[in-house]
Amino acid sequence: MLEVRRLEMLLEVGRTGSFAAAADALSFTPSAVSQQMCALERATRVLLFDRNARGVELTDAGRALREHAEAVVARLAEAEAELHVIGGINDSRLRFGSFSSATGAFAAEAFKIFGERYPDSELSFSDGEPYESIAALSANELDLAVVFELDEWPAGMDYRGATVCRELQLECVPLFDDPLLLVVPAGHRLADSRPVTIHQLADQTVLASPPWHRDFEKVCRGAGVQPHLDFSCRGTGFEALQALVAGGRGITLMPRLALGWLREDLVVLPLEGAPIRHVKAAVFDRPCRSSASQAMLEILTGLTERLGTAAEPSVAAERPLDPVYAA
């Protein structure tokens, strides 16, 4: 019978591409990991790894086993969490996650409110990208997380386009839609257009980056427009993108939540057909949801009720947005 611990090691080796790196992540010695993986190969009677000078890669058999291992580990984590809830072990614990612009806009306030209402609760907070929170939820390291996804980019996909984990066990409760808005220098020829159409971007250089670029490219293809997409600034934060736009590098799109503090030399404009981030609260899809998760979900829903209306791209902003949107 396959041992769960060895399956967990297989997942880590597959993720890191190295016995040594997996050992470091799991607090084992490299030789111990190597021995356990050899034992796993003996148990399965197939070659699971291609060993080379650069490290190790999963074979076809290894990749097949990894898929099953992901499902096994996730189901065990789900079973453990559900039993804890039934037994009342972690009903007062809330491990809460969010992404940065949501944290600044409302999630930090939700965390504060929860702590004030339930002062005896065991609370922890983690700020990360949506795919990091999805992975943490699947590994039973978080109880609830605020995430977002786009039509062409699921929450469980990292910014290189790789799916980090399966989302089948998760329930995503919609909170509101966060449209991307066009950001241009104050003196730009489009600065007085309300709204801007995709066709007006045909001769523009657009600073593009994951995760919204796929949705934007799809809209452009549908309109028969081919703006110049500049991917040379990938991984750049929103404040840095504002500086690049102000410096004449190009124009860009930013989610409304990320525009809490807009530079005075920039203008934000609604763009017809712009990508939209769908902001959601992700929790395990199980019959017995903890009362702590349910309480936080109710707090989040109450705090974000007006964001769905306020986030509609019907007006342009030429000044910092209301602090509730600060990111």
Backbone bond lengths (Angstrom), bond angles and torsions (degrees), N, CA, C in turn:
res aa  C-N    CA-C-N  psi(-1)  N-CA   C-N-CA  omega(-1)  CA-C   N-CA-C  phi
1 M - - - 1.469 - - 1.530 109.11 -
2 L 1.323 116.22 140.94 1.459 120.90 -179.58 1.520 110.22 -73.90
3 E 1.323 116.29 136.31 1.457 121.44 -179.57 1.526 110.16 -90.58
4 V 1.321 115.57 136.86 1.466 120.84 -177.03 1.525 110.97 -61.07
5 R 1.324 117.26 -40.25 1.466 119.80 -178.14 1.519 110.81 -61.49
6 R 1.317 116.76 -38.65 1.469 119.48 178.01 1.524 110.95 -68.10
7 L 1.315 116.83 -35.38 1.467 119.84 177.06 1.523 110.41 -65.67
8 E 1.334 117.22 -38.41 1.457 120.75 176.82 1.529 110.70 -64.21
9 M 1.331 116.53 -38.69 1.461 120.24 176.35 1.523 110.72 -64.75
10 L 1.323 116.52 -41.38 1.465 120.77 178.32 1.531 110.09 -57.71
11 L 1.326 116.79 -44.13 1.457 120.59 179.71 1.523 111.13 -61.31
12 E 1.324 116.91 -41.32 1.460 120.64 -178.45 1.522 110.98 -70.67
13 V 1.326 117.46 -39.38 1.464 120.55 176.65 1.525 109.91 -63.74
14 G 1.330 116.40 -43.00 1.453 119.70 177.74 1.512 112.43 -62.47
15 R 1.332 116.77 -36.41 1.463 120.84 -179.48 1.519 112.02 -71.68
16 T 1.346 116.39 -41.71 1.465 120.13 -174.48 1.517 113.69 -92.13
17 G 1.344 117.35 -23.77 1.460 120.48 -178.22 1.511 113.77 74.47
18 S 1.321 116.74 21.95 1.467 119.77 -176.42 1.520 109.77 -159.86
19 F 1.349 116.03 136.61 1.458 119.95 173.49 1.531 110.68 -64.10
20 A 1.347 115.66 -39.74 1.461 120.08 -177.72 1.522 111.16 -66.01
21 A 1.338 116.73 -44.06 1.461 120.33 -179.54 1.530 110.67 -66.83
22 A 1.321 116.11 -39.09 1.466 119.89 177.23 1.522 110.45 -64.19
23 A 1.332 115.91 -40.45 1.464 120.12 178.98 1.518 111.08 -62.21
24 D 1.337 115.71 -41.41 1.459 120.18 179.60 1.526 110.66 -63.79
25 A 1.331 117.29 -41.90 1.471 121.72 -178.99 1.526 111.35 -67.53
26 L 1.337 116.80 -31.91 1.461 121.05 -175.24 1.526 113.24 -100.17
27 S 1.342 116.20 1.58 1.471 121.68 -179.31 1.526 111.52 62.42
28 F 1.333 116.95 41.91 1.461 123.68 172.63 1.520 108.21 -118.49
29 T 1.317 116.25 170.22 1.455 120.21 171.52 1.523 108.53 -85.05
30 P 1.344 118.29 152.16 1.462 120.46 177.96 1.524 112.79 -56.93
31 S 1.324 116.47 -37.80 1.462 119.08 -179.21 1.532 110.95 -66.23
32 A 1.342 116.83 -36.08 1.461 119.99 178.94 1.525 110.93 -65.38
33 V 1.329 116.35 -41.96 1.463 119.88 178.02 1.524 109.85 -65.14
34 S 1.332 116.83 -44.08 1.465 120.48 179.82 1.529 111.09 -59.99
35 Q 1.316 115.95 -42.76 1.467 119.97 179.58 1.530 111.30 -64.35
36 Q 1.329 116.86 -41.50 1.459 120.16 -179.52 1.532 111.41 -67.35
37 M 1.336 116.86 -35.96 1.463 119.97 178.84 1.531 111.06 -71.66
38 C 1.333 116.33 -33.94 1.473 119.30 174.23 1.527 109.82 -65.71
39 A 1.333 115.93 -39.67 1.466 119.67 177.99 1.530 110.67 -65.29
40 L 1.321 116.84 -35.43 1.461 120.43 178.05 1.527 110.53 -67.01
41 E 1.328 116.61 -38.76 1.466 119.83 176.84 1.522 110.98 -64.75
42 R 1.323 116.12 -38.80 1.469 118.62 177.78 1.528 110.82 -65.78
43 A 1.330 115.94 -39.60 1.461 119.37 -178.90 1.526 112.18 -67.48
44 T 1.337 115.99 -36.05 1.468 119.68 -178.58 1.527 112.53 -88.67
45 R 1.359 115.77 -17.96 1.467 122.13 179.84 1.531 112.89 62.53
46 V 1.339 115.66 29.81 1.464 121.09 174.83 1.526 108.22 -138.52
47 L 1.330 115.94 159.39 1.458 121.33 176.77 1.524 108.24 -82.71
48 L 1.317 116.34 118.92 1.460 120.98 -176.24 1.516 113.58 -97.97
49 F 1.355 117.17 -19.59 1.461 120.52 -174.17 1.525 110.80 -132.16
50 D 1.321 114.65 142.73 1.459 122.06 166.12 1.519 106.43 -98.78
51 R 1.320 116.12 114.64 1.461 120.20 -178.05 1.516 108.64 -96.26
52 N 1.361 116.24 128.79 1.458 120.90 179.16 1.519 109.10 -143.43
53 A 1.333 116.09 -178.39 1.459 120.46 -174.98 1.530 112.13 -65.87
54 R 1.328 117.13 -24.55 1.466 120.66 -178.20 1.518 113.12 -87.03
55 G 1.328 117.06 -10.59 1.453 120.34 -178.14 1.513 110.32 141.11
56 V 1.306 117.13 -138.74 1.461 121.48 179.37 1.525 109.25 -133.18
57 E 1.315 115.10 147.06 1.458 121.39 175.02 1.520 108.30 -127.69
58 L 1.310 115.61 146.72 1.455 119.61 178.04 1.523 110.37 -72.53
59 T 1.332 115.70 137.05 1.458 120.81 172.66 1.533 108.82 -77.21
60 D 1.320 116.33 179.48 1.461 119.12 175.54 1.524 110.73 -57.73
61 A 1.337 115.52 -41.28 1.461 119.84 178.01 1.523 110.84 -65.28
62 G 1.336 116.22 -39.75 1.457 120.54 179.08 1.517 112.11 -64.11
63 R 1.341 116.20 -40.38 1.464 119.59 178.76 1.532 111.19 -67.72
64 A 1.324 115.89 -37.03 1.467 119.00 177.32 1.519 110.70 -64.44
65 L 1.342 116.20 -43.06 1.465 119.36 179.69 1.524 110.58 -67.38
66 R 1.346 116.39 -34.14 1.469 118.98 179.08 1.528 110.86 -60.19
67 E 1.311 117.83 -40.80 1.464 120.22 179.30 1.528 111.21 -60.63
68 H 1.329 115.28 -43.80 1.465 118.46 178.29 1.530 110.75 -67.85
69 A 1.343 116.13 -38.18 1.465 119.87 -179.66 1.526 110.62 -63.39
70 E 1.339 117.53 -40.48 1.462 120.67 177.76 1.520 110.74 -59.10
71 A 1.338 115.69 -43.30 1.464 120.00 -179.63 1.527 111.23 -66.43
72 V 1.337 116.24 -42.00 1.473 120.62 -178.96 1.523 110.53 -63.61
73 V 1.332 116.63 -48.51 1.464 120.55 -177.39 1.522 110.35 -64.56
74 A 1.323 116.62 -40.54 1.462 119.63 179.53 1.522 111.44 -64.55
75 R 1.330 116.93 -43.33 1.463 119.67 -179.63 1.517 111.57 -66.05
76 L 1.327 117.38 -37.36 1.466 120.07 177.67 1.522 110.86 -65.70
77 A 1.347 115.84 -40.61 1.466 119.20 177.93 1.517 110.62 -64.18
78 E 1.329 115.72 -39.32 1.460 120.18 178.48 1.530 110.69 -65.60
79 A 1.321 116.57 -42.52 1.457 120.11 179.53 1.528 111.06 -63.10
80 E 1.326 115.70 -43.01 1.467 119.72 179.57 1.519 110.77 -62.11
81 A 1.340 116.18 -44.73 1.461 119.79 -178.94 1.527 111.16 -64.59
82 E 1.333 116.24 -41.71 1.460 119.56 -178.75 1.530 111.03 -65.94
83 L 1.321 117.30 -40.63 1.468 120.22 178.19 1.516 111.21 -65.08
84 H 1.340 115.79 -36.67 1.456 119.14 177.64 1.521 110.87 -64.05
85 V 1.339 115.75 -40.42 1.462 119.08 178.92 1.521 110.55 -64.73
86 I 1.346 115.72 -46.37 1.467 119.78 -179.63 1.521 110.37 -59.72
87 G 1.323 116.12 -39.34 1.456 119.64 -179.24 1.506 113.78 -83.75
88 G 1.336 117.06 -0.91 1.461 120.73 178.64 1.512 113.39 73.44
89 I 1.358 117.45 17.20 1.469 119.87 -174.85 1.517 111.75 -71.52
90 N 1.355 116.99 -42.97 1.459 118.43 -175.11 1.521 112.54 -119.33
91 D 1.346 116.66 23.18 1.459 118.62 -176.55 1.516 112.09 -67.41
92 S 1.317 117.95 -21.09 1.463 120.53 178.20 1.519 111.96 -99.12
93 R 1.340 116.98 6.80 1.464 121.34 -179.18 1.518 109.18 -102.61
94 L 1.325 116.65 137.35 1.455 120.80 174.21 1.520 109.31 -135.79
95 R 1.313 115.39 115.63 1.463 122.00 174.75 1.524 105.70 -104.86
96 F 1.328 115.59 107.73 1.464 123.23 -166.72 1.519 110.40 -112.53
97 G 1.326 116.65 135.89 1.457 121.34 179.26 1.517 111.72 -126.23
98 S 1.328 116.83 158.62 1.455 121.75 179.12 1.519 108.79 -159.45
99 F 1.341 116.81 170.53 1.464 121.05 172.31 1.523 108.33 -106.43
100 S 1.330 117.48 159.77 1.465 121.96 -162.77 1.517 114.70 -56.89
101 S 1.339 118.27 -49.27 1.462 118.35 -176.32 1.523 111.43 -66.80
102 A 1.326 117.29 -33.55 1.464 120.06 175.55 1.523 110.69 -70.21
103 T 1.329 116.74 -36.71 1.468 120.26 178.18 1.517 110.07 -58.95
104 G 1.337 116.00 -47.22 1.456 120.00 -179.66 1.510 113.06 -67.52
105 A 1.331 116.70 -31.44 1.456 120.57 -174.81 1.519 112.80 -81.34
106 F 1.353 117.54 -43.87 1.465 118.25 -174.17 1.520 114.61 -155.45
107 A 1.340 119.39 -24.73 1.461 120.26 -173.22 1.528 112.09 -67.27
108 A 1.341 116.90 -37.95 1.468 118.86 177.46 1.526 110.42 -63.90
109 E 1.332 116.42 -37.63 1.460 120.39 177.51 1.522 110.41 -66.30
110 A 1.344 116.74 -39.74 1.464 120.51 177.35 1.523 110.52 -62.12
111 F 1.317 116.54 -40.86 1.466 121.74 178.63 1.531 110.59 -62.26
112 K 1.342 115.44 -41.19 1.463 120.73 178.52 1.532 110.88 -64.46
113 I 1.328 116.26 -46.54 1.470 120.60 -179.11 1.521 110.67 -61.25
114 F 1.325 116.75 -43.49 1.459 120.17 179.70 1.525 110.18 -59.71
115 G 1.331 116.60 -45.55 1.456 120.15 -179.55 1.523 112.99 -62.17
116 E 1.336 116.37 -35.76 1.463 119.94 179.20 1.528 111.36 -72.15
117 R 1.327 116.53 -36.28 1.464 119.63 -178.79 1.519 112.16 -76.43
118 Y 1.322 115.71 -32.54 1.465 120.51 -175.59 1.528 109.08 -128.41
119 P 1.330 117.10 70.90 1.473 121.00 -173.07 1.518 114.25 -64.49
120 D 1.313 118.44 -18.75 1.463 120.45 -179.04 1.526 112.46 -91.22
121 S 1.334 116.90 1.15 1.464 120.26 -178.57 1.520 111.28 -74.64
122 E 1.327 114.74 152.75 1.459 121.66 174.58 1.525 107.45 -92.94
123 L 1.338 116.71 108.52 1.460 121.47 -171.50 1.518 111.74 -112.90
124 S 1.323 115.22 144.69 1.463 121.02 170.36 1.514 108.21 -146.93
125 F 1.320 116.38 152.09 1.459 121.86 -176.65 1.521 109.83 -131.50
126 S 1.332 115.57 141.12 1.464 121.33 179.15 1.519 109.25 -136.28
127 D 1.329 116.60 125.81 1.465 121.72 178.39 1.524 109.09 -104.87
128 G 1.318 116.99 125.27 1.463 120.19 -178.97 1.515 110.84 -164.95
129 E 1.319 116.22 175.15 1.459 120.55 177.45 1.533 109.63 -67.76
130 P 1.337 117.63 156.58 1.465 119.51 -178.94 1.526 114.19 -53.38
131 Y 1.337 118.10 -42.30 1.461 119.28 -178.58 1.526 111.46 -66.17
132 E 1.340 117.10 -29.81 1.462 119.61 176.63 1.528 110.70 -69.33
133 S 1.329 115.95 -39.05 1.463 119.57 178.17 1.524 111.44 -68.66
134 I 1.335 116.63 -39.20 1.462 120.33 178.27 1.523 110.05 -61.68
135 A 1.335 116.76 -43.09 1.460 120.60 178.18 1.524 110.80 -63.36
136 A 1.337 116.71 -40.46 1.465 120.48 179.90 1.526 111.15 -67.45
137 L 1.323 117.54 -37.51 1.460 120.66 175.82 1.519 110.67 -63.18
138 S 1.314 116.51 -45.06 1.462 120.83 -178.83 1.526 111.79 -64.69
139 A 1.331 115.92 -29.65 1.464 120.67 178.69 1.531 112.38 -89.33
140 N 1.337 116.56 7.43 1.463 122.23 -179.07 1.532 111.78 60.82
141 E 1.328 116.15 36.21 1.460 121.22 175.53 1.516 111.54 -101.45
142 L 1.327 117.16 -13.41 1.460 123.57 174.14 1.525 108.37 -131.14
143 D 1.332 115.60 154.70 1.464 120.96 176.04 1.519 111.77 -99.94
144 L 1.321 116.56 -32.37 1.459 121.75 -178.25 1.520 107.79 -155.86
145 A 1.332 117.04 144.76 1.462 120.11 179.89 1.519 110.17 -147.22
146 V 1.324 115.11 142.94 1.466 120.97 170.89 1.522 107.31 -85.97
147 V 1.319 116.43 124.97 1.463 122.16 -177.95 1.529 108.39 -133.94
148 F 1.327 116.01 173.59 1.463 119.38 170.58 1.517 108.60 -139.54
149 E 1.311 115.12 158.81 1.448 121.73 171.77 1.519 108.66 -143.30
150 L 1.325 115.87 160.92 1.447 121.83 174.87 1.523 108.31 -114.99
151 D 1.312 117.01 170.12 1.464 119.45 -177.98 1.523 111.57 -59.11
152 E 1.351 117.06 -35.26 1.459 121.57 -177.40 1.521 112.62 -106.07
153 W 1.324 117.54 9.56 1.475 119.75 -176.22 1.526 109.73 -145.33
154 P 1.338 118.49 99.92 1.463 120.97 179.79 1.521 112.06 -68.75
155 A 1.310 115.68 157.09 1.466 120.95 -177.00 1.520 112.37 -62.70
156 G 1.338 117.60 -27.79 1.458 120.69 -177.78 1.512 114.64 -86.49
157 M 1.322 118.96 13.39 1.469 122.38 179.44 1.525 109.45 -106.34
158 D 1.341 116.35 131.28 1.460 118.67 179.00 1.524 109.55 -79.26
159 Y 1.341 116.27 176.54 1.460 119.84 -171.15 1.524 113.12 -81.47
160 R 1.318 116.12 5.83 1.473 120.67 169.31 1.524 110.68 -100.25
161 G 1.331 116.23 -3.07 1.456 120.53 177.99 1.510 114.02 93.87
162 A 1.328 117.75 10.40 1.461 121.28 -179.91 1.526 110.31 -98.37
163 T 1.324 116.66 136.46 1.455 121.35 177.02 1.524 109.19 -79.32
164 V 1.316 116.72 120.49 1.460 120.52 -173.51 1.520 112.68 -84.07
165 C 1.327 117.62 -24.00 1.448 120.28 179.21 1.518 109.00 -169.25
166 R 1.301 115.33 167.69 1.447 120.16 177.85 1.520 110.46 -82.68
167 E 1.346 115.86 147.27 1.455 120.88 -178.23 1.527 111.70 -109.26
168 L 1.333 117.58 12.15 1.451 120.66 -172.19 1.521 112.65 -63.68
169 Q 1.329 117.58 -29.17 1.456 120.31 -176.79 1.530 112.39 -88.83
170 L 1.329 117.20 2.77 1.451 120.55 -174.46 1.523 111.95 -105.27
171 E 1.310 114.78 144.25 1.458 121.65 172.15 1.523 107.42 -108.28
172 C 1.324 116.57 125.65 1.457 121.17 179.60 1.527 109.08 -108.06
173 V 1.322 116.35 112.56 1.461 122.44 -177.88 1.529 108.59 -91.97
174 P 1.339 118.73 117.15 1.473 120.33 -178.61 1.521 111.70 -62.03
175 L 1.336 116.03 136.70 1.461 122.09 175.07 1.529 110.82 -107.34
176 F 1.332 117.26 -56.65 1.464 121.26 177.76 1.528 108.12 -169.28
177 D 1.325 116.06 168.62 1.459 122.10 176.52 1.523 109.71 -100.66
178 D 1.318 115.51 137.14 1.463 122.60 -177.60 1.533 108.30 -117.44
179 P 1.339 118.73 97.66 1.463 120.84 -175.71 1.524 112.20 -71.82
180 L 1.310 115.95 149.46 1.450 120.26 170.62 1.523 108.34 -85.38
181 L 1.314 115.70 137.88 1.458 122.50 -179.08 1.520 109.27 -115.27
182 L 1.311 115.45 155.98 1.457 121.53 -179.69 1.520 109.63 -83.89
183 V 1.320 117.20 132.88 1.461 122.56 179.65 1.519 108.81 -115.90
184 V 1.345 116.38 121.38 1.473 121.95 -177.84 1.524 109.22 -134.09
185 P 1.334 117.87 158.99 1.470 119.98 173.55 1.523 110.59 -63.09
186 A 1.323 116.05 151.95 1.470 120.69 -176.45 1.524 112.35 -58.76
187 G 1.324 118.09 -30.59 1.461 120.57 -178.83 1.510 114.10 -92.83
188 H 1.324 117.76 8.09 1.465 121.59 -176.89 1.529 110.84 -68.37
189 R 1.333 117.20 150.35 1.464 120.38 -177.37 1.525 112.46 -65.18
190 L 1.355 117.46 -19.81 1.456 119.96 178.59 1.524 112.99 -90.73
191 A 1.334 116.77 -1.98 1.466 120.53 -171.42 1.524 112.90 -62.08
192 D 1.330 117.95 -23.52 1.463 120.49 -179.25 1.522 112.69 -102.25
193 S 1.338 118.08 7.14 1.462 121.48 -179.85 1.520 109.95 -87.92
194 R 1.311 116.51 131.29 1.469 121.09 -179.98 1.523 109.30 -145.70
195 P 1.317 119.79 110.39 1.465 125.21 -10.05 1.530 110.73 -84.37
196 V 1.329 115.39 170.61 1.457 121.63 174.96 1.527 108.42 -86.87
197 T 1.324 117.07 140.94 1.463 120.76 176.10 1.519 109.96 -97.83
198 I 1.310 116.56 157.98 1.462 121.16 178.20 1.525 110.68 -58.06
199 H 1.336 117.32 -36.69 1.462 120.64 -178.34 1.524 112.39 -64.17
200 Q 1.332 117.40 -25.77 1.466 120.02 178.20 1.524 112.75 -72.96
201 L 1.337 116.55 -9.15 1.471 120.50 179.82 1.525 112.32 -96.79
202 A 1.332 117.75 4.44 1.462 121.16 -172.67 1.527 113.03 -57.06
203 D 1.321 117.90 -34.44 1.472 120.49 -176.78 1.527 112.10 -107.08
204 Q 1.332 116.56 17.52 1.458 120.64 -174.92 1.530 111.99 -100.59
205 T 1.328 115.53 151.12 1.462 121.59 169.59 1.521 107.66 -93.30
206 V 1.340 115.46 118.86 1.462 120.94 -177.19 1.526 108.78 -109.54
207 L 1.314 117.22 121.00 1.464 121.30 175.36 1.520 107.40 -72.80
208 A 1.327 116.44 109.30 1.466 121.92 -173.33 1.516 110.61 -111.51
209 S 1.327 115.36 151.56 1.460 119.89 178.92 1.514 109.57 -160.31
210 P 1.337 116.92 157.88 1.466 119.71 171.95 1.529 108.71 -63.86
211 P 1.333 117.54 151.74 1.459 125.82 5.03 1.524 114.89 -98.98
212 W 1.358 118.34 1.18 1.466 119.10 -171.84 1.520 113.85 -87.39
213 H 1.344 117.53 -7.91 1.455 118.74 -172.92 1.522 113.23 -64.24
214 R 1.354 117.22 -33.34 1.466 119.11 -179.15 1.522 111.29 -64.09
215 D 1.324 117.12 -45.02 1.460 120.48 178.47 1.524 110.65 -63.12
216 F 1.329 116.57 -40.54 1.467 120.75 -179.72 1.525 110.72 -65.21
217 E 1.328 117.12 -44.23 1.461 120.50 178.54 1.531 110.82 -61.46
218 K 1.327 117.30 -38.30 1.461 120.74 179.69 1.525 110.71 -64.56
219 V 1.340 116.71 -42.88 1.459 120.67 178.61 1.526 110.33 -62.82
220 C 1.336 116.03 -42.87 1.470 120.23 -179.78 1.530 110.89 -63.77
221 R 1.323 117.04 -43.51 1.476 119.62 178.65 1.524 110.69 -61.50
222 G 1.331 116.28 -41.52 1.456 119.57 179.87 1.513 112.73 -63.53
223 A 1.335 116.35 -29.85 1.462 120.80 -179.79 1.523 112.11 -91.63
224 G 1.341 117.11 -3.47 1.458 120.46 -178.25 1.516 113.01 70.02
225 V 1.338 116.09 30.22 1.465 122.02 -177.69 1.521 109.48 -113.76
226 Q 1.322 116.52 141.63 1.461 120.72 179.84 1.533 110.52 -130.67
227 P 1.320 118.08 76.13 1.468 119.19 174.28 1.520 109.63 -67.35
228 H 1.323 116.17 161.03 1.461 119.60 176.67 1.522 108.80 -80.55
229 L 1.331 116.14 114.94 1.460 120.86 179.58 1.520 108.89 -94.12
230 D 1.298 116.60 119.88 1.460 123.46 -179.03 1.524 108.48 -100.90
231 F 1.353 116.51 111.06 1.463 121.94 -179.73 1.528 111.90 -100.26
232 S 1.327 117.25 13.71 1.470 119.70 -174.83 1.521 112.71 -74.37
233 C 1.342 117.76 -9.43 1.467 120.68 -177.83 1.522 111.22 -113.49
234 R 1.317 117.49 33.17 1.457 121.30 -178.75 1.524 110.51 -63.84
235 G 1.329 114.80 143.30 1.459 119.48 179.68 1.512 113.53 82.51
236 T 1.336 116.10 2.99 1.457 119.89 -178.98 1.522 110.15 -79.66
237 G 1.329 116.80 135.09 1.455 121.19 179.45 1.513 111.87 -71.31
238 F 1.333 115.87 167.30 1.462 120.15 -174.63 1.527 112.22 -64.23
239 E 1.323 118.45 -39.45 1.459 120.10 178.61 1.522 110.87 -63.72
240 A 1.328 116.16 -41.05 1.463 120.02 178.54 1.527 110.86 -66.11
241 L 1.344 117.21 -38.78 1.461 120.20 177.65 1.525 110.85 -61.48
242 Q 1.321 116.89 -39.76 1.456 119.28 177.18 1.529 110.68 -60.60
243 A 1.323 116.19 -41.51 1.468 119.89 179.30 1.529 111.21 -64.22
244 L 1.329 116.91 -39.47 1.466 120.64 179.13 1.522 111.09 -66.23
245 V 1.321 117.04 -40.17 1.471 119.95 177.39 1.523 109.90 -65.18
246 A 1.327 116.92 -44.10 1.460 120.24 179.00 1.529 111.21 -62.10
247 G 1.336 116.79 -30.42 1.458 121.46 -179.95 1.516 114.00 -83.01
248 G 1.334 117.86 1.49 1.452 120.58 175.65 1.509 115.46 88.24
249 R 1.333 118.17 12.82 1.458 120.55 -179.60 1.526 111.36 -68.60
250 G 1.321 116.92 -30.57 1.450 122.46 -178.64 1.513 109.25 162.42
251 I 1.319 115.98 -171.12 1.455 120.90 173.69 1.526 107.75 -109.56
252 T 1.313 117.68 169.48 1.457 118.27 -177.59 1.520 110.18 -153.30
253 L 1.325 115.22 176.91 1.461 122.63 174.42 1.524 108.26 -116.16
254 M 1.318 115.96 140.65 1.459 121.00 176.15 1.526 109.36 -139.42
255 P 1.324 117.52 144.27 1.470 119.79 176.41 1.511 110.41 -67.52
256 R 1.307 115.89 147.81 1.459 119.97 -177.65 1.525 111.87 -58.44
257 L 1.317 117.73 -37.80 1.466 119.85 -179.64 1.523 112.17 -59.46
258 A 1.336 117.12 -27.34 1.465 120.87 -176.11 1.518 112.59 -87.16
259 L 1.324 117.66 1.42 1.462 120.65 -175.56 1.524 111.41 -109.28
260 G 1.311 116.54 37.17 1.454 120.14 179.27 1.510 112.58 -64.36
261 W 1.327 116.57 -32.46 1.461 120.63 179.21 1.513 107.97 -129.35
262 L 1.332 114.71 96.42 1.460 121.51 -177.00 1.523 110.30 -92.91
263 R 1.328 115.48 135.30 1.458 120.08 176.86 1.532 110.02 -59.60
264 E 1.341 116.09 146.29 1.460 120.13 -178.31 1.524 112.77 -68.13
265 D 1.343 116.96 -20.56 1.468 119.42 -178.57 1.525 112.59 -94.42
266 L 1.349 117.33 14.51 1.460 121.62 178.70 1.521 110.30 -122.86
267 V 1.326 115.06 157.60 1.458 122.49 177.04 1.523 108.21 -127.65
268 V 1.318 116.45 138.69 1.467 122.31 177.09 1.527 108.44 -106.95
269 L 1.338 115.73 132.00 1.461 120.84 -175.65 1.521 111.24 -131.41
270 P 1.331 117.96 143.24 1.464 119.63 172.62 1.521 109.96 -69.31
271 L 1.327 116.08 142.62 1.463 122.52 -179.52 1.516 108.85 -121.26
272 E 1.312 117.30 122.48 1.458 120.67 179.97 1.531 110.40 -62.09
273 G 1.330 116.47 129.73 1.455 120.66 178.84 1.515 114.47 76.63
274 A 1.334 117.63 13.18 1.465 120.70 -177.52 1.530 111.08 -64.58
275 P 1.338 117.50 151.76 1.471 120.31 175.08 1.526 110.74 -58.91
276 I 1.315 115.81 155.08 1.457 122.12 -179.82 1.522 109.80 -130.35
277 R 1.297 116.56 129.87 1.463 121.10 172.48 1.524 108.10 -85.55
278 H 1.317 115.46 125.16 1.457 121.00 177.90 1.532 107.77 -94.46
279 V 1.315 116.47 106.11 1.465 121.77 -175.76 1.522 108.76 -85.62
280 K 1.347 115.63 131.05 1.458 121.12 -174.01 1.524 110.45 -140.94
281 A 1.315 115.34 161.65 1.457 122.03 170.67 1.524 107.65 -104.60
282 A 1.308 117.45 121.24 1.461 122.27 -177.09 1.516 110.12 -102.28
283 V 1.327 115.83 129.84 1.463 122.59 177.29 1.526 107.90 -140.47
284 F 1.319 116.61 164.58 1.458 119.86 175.14 1.524 109.72 -64.75
285 D 1.312 116.18 137.98 1.460 122.23 175.72 1.529 108.11 -86.63
286 R 1.325 115.41 94.22 1.462 120.25 -177.52 1.528 109.54 -145.02
287 P 1.324 117.19 154.38 1.470 120.04 -178.65 1.522 112.79 -61.03
288 C 1.331 116.90 -36.06 1.461 120.83 -174.44 1.522 110.00 -107.48
289 R 1.319 117.41 83.35 1.466 121.17 175.90 1.523 108.04 -79.07
290 S 1.311 116.71 137.43 1.459 119.52 -178.22 1.517 110.23 -64.06
291 S 1.330 115.59 149.59 1.465 119.62 179.55 1.523 110.59 -65.32
292 A 1.341 117.52 -29.12 1.463 120.98 178.01 1.527 110.22 -65.85
293 S 1.331 117.28 -45.43 1.469 120.69 178.35 1.517 110.49 -63.48
294 Q 1.327 116.73 -41.56 1.457 120.25 -179.96 1.528 110.70 -64.49
295 A 1.321 117.04 -39.92 1.461 120.82 179.17 1.524 110.79 -64.62
296 M 1.334 117.39 -43.10 1.459 120.02 179.14 1.524 110.77 -66.48
297 L 1.319 117.16 -37.47 1.456 120.31 178.39 1.531 110.42 -61.50
298 E 1.318 117.06 -40.17 1.461 120.59 178.43 1.532 111.26 -66.90
299 I 1.324 117.25 -37.80 1.470 121.14 177.28 1.523 109.87 -64.24
300 L 1.327 116.75 -46.14 1.471 121.34 -179.95 1.524 111.24 -61.40
301 T 1.319 116.04 -43.35 1.455 120.09 179.99 1.525 110.85 -61.40
302 G 1.333 116.60 -43.46 1.454 120.07 178.75 1.517 113.04 -64.38
303 L 1.337 117.25 -41.78 1.460 120.92 -178.73 1.525 112.88 -68.72
304 T 1.307 117.67 -29.88 1.468 120.56 -172.55 1.524 113.78 -101.79
305 E 1.322 117.61 4.72 1.467 119.70 -178.68 1.527 111.85 -57.21
306 R 1.337 117.03 -42.06 1.462 119.14 -177.49 1.528 113.19 -83.23
307 L 1.331 116.93 -13.09 1.456 118.51 179.49 1.515 111.48 -68.28
308 G 1.320 117.11 -33.68 1.461 119.53 -179.17 1.504 111.80 -60.49
309 T 1.353 116.88 -36.49 1.454 120.32 178.03 1.513 111.21 -81.34
310 A 1.333 115.98 -43.55 1.465 119.61 -177.47 1.501 112.57 -66.08
311 A 1.341 117.48 -24.28 1.454 120.33 -176.54 1.516 112.88 -84.96
312 E 1.341 118.72 -0.08 1.448 119.42 179.42 1.519 110.07 -64.86
313 P 1.349 119.51 133.44 1.460 122.58 -175.45 1.518 111.93 -80.80
314 S 1.319 117.93 57.76 1.447 120.50 -176.60 1.524 113.21 -98.46
315 V 1.318 116.64 -16.92 1.459 119.56 -179.46 1.508 108.95 -134.94
316 A 1.349 115.35 155.26 1.458 121.07 177.59 1.514 109.23 -92.39
317 A 1.328 115.74 155.44 1.459 120.49 178.19 1.514 108.92 -119.06
318 E 1.314 117.30 130.84 1.456 121.45 179.05 1.522 110.12 -119.15
319 R 1.312 116.32 15.66 1.455 122.67 -179.20 1.526 107.15 -149.74
320 P 1.331 119.05 168.58 1.459 119.78 177.47 1.512 111.44 -55.56
321 L 1.312 116.62 140.76 1.452 121.24 178.61 1.521 109.92 -74.69
322 D 1.305 115.24 168.55 1.459 121.01 175.77 1.521 109.81 -49.92
323 P 1.337 119.20 136.25 1.469 121.61 -177.47 1.525 114.50 -53.57
324 V 1.341 118.55 -21.12 1.466 118.32 179.31 1.519 110.93 -61.57
325 Y 1.352 116.53 -19.35 1.462 119.66 -179.74 1.527 111.54 -98.60
326 A 1.327 118.44 2.60 1.459 119.77 -176.73 1.497 111.09 -59.68
327 A 1.335 116.82 139.18 1.461 120.03 -176.82 1.504 110.76 -127.12
